[in-house]
């Protein structure tokens, strides 16, 4: 509007009178038209500006919302990543522990398999030796180990190197008397049947060999995987030319605790040797009486072992059965001796408790 007034003022200054009146009117009309157009344009510009401001405001709000939502998503993603990392770490630790446990199990299994392999190899070597007529070093080492375990403080125990003196010699403590152990390993036949009975003959020859380099006073014939003689009871002491001897059948197969059996056999042989030589008893019945006394001591030892070895009762029960059998043989032999000597004595003998 100010521009229009200025234009009119200029026209009045330079156009005097009415000569250019029509021109002024025309110009005024055009100016008015332009002015209206300008007003319309200004209105449109103002509307456009308001519209733009409104869009900018809305855009700003959308951006704020977007940033807020984005921040929430970032925080949520961060929490999820932390949870995933925690889960991965837990899984890694668990996997490591499982792996370590599996390694330990594998190592243990490998060790057990190695031990089982060694045991199976040893059993195969013992049950099926390369030389069926002669026990190898493994069998002798097995019996020697049983004796060493049964008598850990015994120093007079050794394998023989010469012939005609058994495989292992056990010197009785504080004496010069020796128990000879002969070890045989026949899986499919009795020792008495091997080599037409030559193995048994050789055992008795070594037991009573006057030319032996060792003073043999008693003998034990051990069969690792079969019977010694199917016609003779095992663990029943007998005498050959005044020397006690005893058979042990299937030492590896029948006795879960061969060390305990060896201890009982050695004590029994020691008693028989000492009494046979020291007492010089001529009467067979009196000898049997001493055997029975020794049997009572063995039964007492058995009861102590039974109480102290809960996990070995099966082996000890087998020992008790053998001792009972031995006791019965003693009683029968004593009755026979009494009958032979025609003495007026009571034939009833108190059974063992």
Secondary structure, 3 states (H helix, E strand, C coil): CHHHHHHHHHHHHHCCCCCCHHHHHHHHHHHHHHHHHHHHHHHHHHHHHHHHHHHHHHHHHHHHHHHHHHHHHHHHHHHHHHHHHHHHHHHHHHHHHHHHHHHHHHHHHHHHHHHHHHHHHHHHHHHCCCCCCCCCHHHHHHHHHHHHHHCCCCCCEEECCCCCCCCEEEECCCCCCEEEEEEECCCCCCHHHHHHHHHHHHHHHHHCCCCCCCCEEEEEEEECCCCCCCCCCCCCCEEECCEEEEEECCHHHHCCCHHHHHHHHHHHHHHHHHHHHHCCCCCHHHHHHHHHHHHHHHHHHHHHHHHHCHHHHHHHHHHHHHHHHHHHHHHHHHHHHHHHHCCCCCCCCCCCC
